[in-house]
Amino acid sequence: GNSVTQMEGPVTLSEEAFLTINCTYTATGYPSLFWYVQYPGEGLQLLLKATKADDKGSNKGFEATYRKETTSFHLEKGSVQVSDSAVYFCALSEWGLSTGNQFYFGTGTSLTVIP
Amino acid sequence: GAGVSQSPSNKVTEKGKDVELRCDPISGHTALYWYRQSLGQGLEFLIYFQGNSAPDKSGLPSDRFSAERTGGSVSTLTIQRTQQEDSAVYLCASSSKPGGLGYTFGSGTRLTVV
């Protein structure tokens, strides 16, 4: 079946530090991969996505590369800011007739950036 | 509308009562999804609608849960005889076509069963 495993948190970093949040997946087919972010008190927002192997998704200084050989989609940012404090979810989606574009989410990684 | 709208945003109910959660998707979005976000357990897929039809209801946690969609628009998720383990944030999402990757989530309904 499909599943996503991501790095447990919480993660605390100083401003301008380098961020990596590890994510690996198991999939039966050829999924698309995503990172979603949930800021305090807000809903889930798409951060970036990649639809095939070797694609790199990027947004707001974050990036992640779809690595089929290691079944990974690690999230990175070179210099985090206080405003990046949020919960980050790795997810995959696969199309199915009865489930549509169902998403499988990791359990989330809480990031706190301190000034 | 501009985004996916869910109501109520917060609901506190007594154990054993029925609750109804509402989702108003983005206008024109044919695909609609319900998920549950439980503390420490990530997001769990509940059900998918294409138009008014839900091909597979096996993701609903128990027979106390039901969902419907009318007019290809608004969807309601009903939980009968609520239990404390039903406490969670219920999220709705919509997309413009069945295979579309453009998923937009609502802000969710936080359900607390006391």
Boltz contact constraints between the chains, C-beta under 6 A:
constraints:
  - contact:
      token1: [A, 32]
      token2: [B, 101]
      max_distance: 6.0
  - contact:
      token1: [A, 43]
      token2: [B, 105]
      max_distance: 6.0
  - contact:
      token1: [A, 43]
      token2: [B, 107]
      max_distance: 6.0
  - contact:
      token1: [A, 44]
      token2: [B, 105]
      max_distance: 6.0
  - contact:
      token1: [A, 95]
      token2: [B, 99]
      max_distance: 6.0
  - contact:
      token1: [A, 98]
      token2: [B, 55]
      max_distance: 6.0
  - contact:
      token1: [A, 98]
      token2: [B, 56]
      max_distance: 6.0
  - contact:
      token1: [A, 99]
      token2: [B, 48]
      max_distance: 6.0
  - contact:
      token1: [A, 100]
      token2: [B, 31]
      max_distance: 6.0
  - contact:
      token1: [A, 100]
      token2: [B, 48]
      max_distance: 6.0
  - contact:
      token1: [A, 100]
      token2: [B, 98]
      max_distance: 6.0
  - contact:
      token1: [A, 102]
      token2: [B, 45]
      max_distance: 6.0
  - contact:
      token1: [A, 105]
      token2: [B, 42]
      max_distance: 6.0
  - contact:
      token1: [A, 105]
      token2: [B, 43]
      max_distance: 6.0
  - contact:
      token1: [A, 107]
      token2: [B, 42]
      max_distance: 6.0
